[in-house]
């Protein structure tokens, strides 16, 4: 039963993330656009890049300058945000309805850490400590003068409750830059503390460093 639950949770995270990326790419094809260069303002992007360039060469993963905590990654700015958590299954706050405070701390062009804490205000809080691989933004169209982009991410790490329970976790989601100051995020978190915890969250973060 436990193995079946863990397998189902991993399948849900994977399916949700892959579906989001797939929809992003479909919209991108329809709009005739591709991933963008995050080193420029979102209104001043470079010509499209091919999907294959989402996956860098091994020597490009860690720059010679080393890690730079708080920097932008190719998916956009580092940020700190707050949102609502919709729990699906599990005994910890990850799998229950409540609030999430989350963040993105860029380390290199391709990697970031995304610490978060979930709580339903009655049970123990759960701290999430994942490292993620950040994909380049994909342009899907415009609304007025605003560019609409989706920037997927996927990662893994540890989940720790305030009751001293802990276990591995996986996460995935999509950042949606709103403007120079704010980024919306829809994401999933799955923690394997007991039988398994799964939740979906939606929030808005304040961008740092731009």
Secondary structure as GFF3:
##gff-version 3
##sequence-region A 1 210
A	DSSP	alpha_helix	2	31	.	.	.	ID=ss1
A	DSSP	three_ten_helix	51	54	.	.	.	ID=ss2
A	DSSP	three_ten_helix	58	60	.	.	.	ID=ss3
A	DSSP	beta_strand	78	89	.	.	.	ID=ss4
A	DSSP	three_ten_helix	93	95	.	.	.	ID=ss5
A	DSSP	beta_strand	98	106	.	.	.	ID=ss6
A	DSSP	beta_strand	111	119	.	.	.	ID=ss7
A	DSSP	beta_strand	126	134	.	.	.	ID=ss8
A	DSSP	beta_strand	138	143	.	.	.	ID=ss9
A	DSSP	beta_strand	146	161	.	.	.	ID=ss10
A	DSSP	beta_strand	166	177	.	.	.	ID=ss11
A	DSSP	beta_strand	182	191	.	.	.	ID=ss12
A	DSSP	beta_strand	197	208	.	.	.	ID=ss13
###
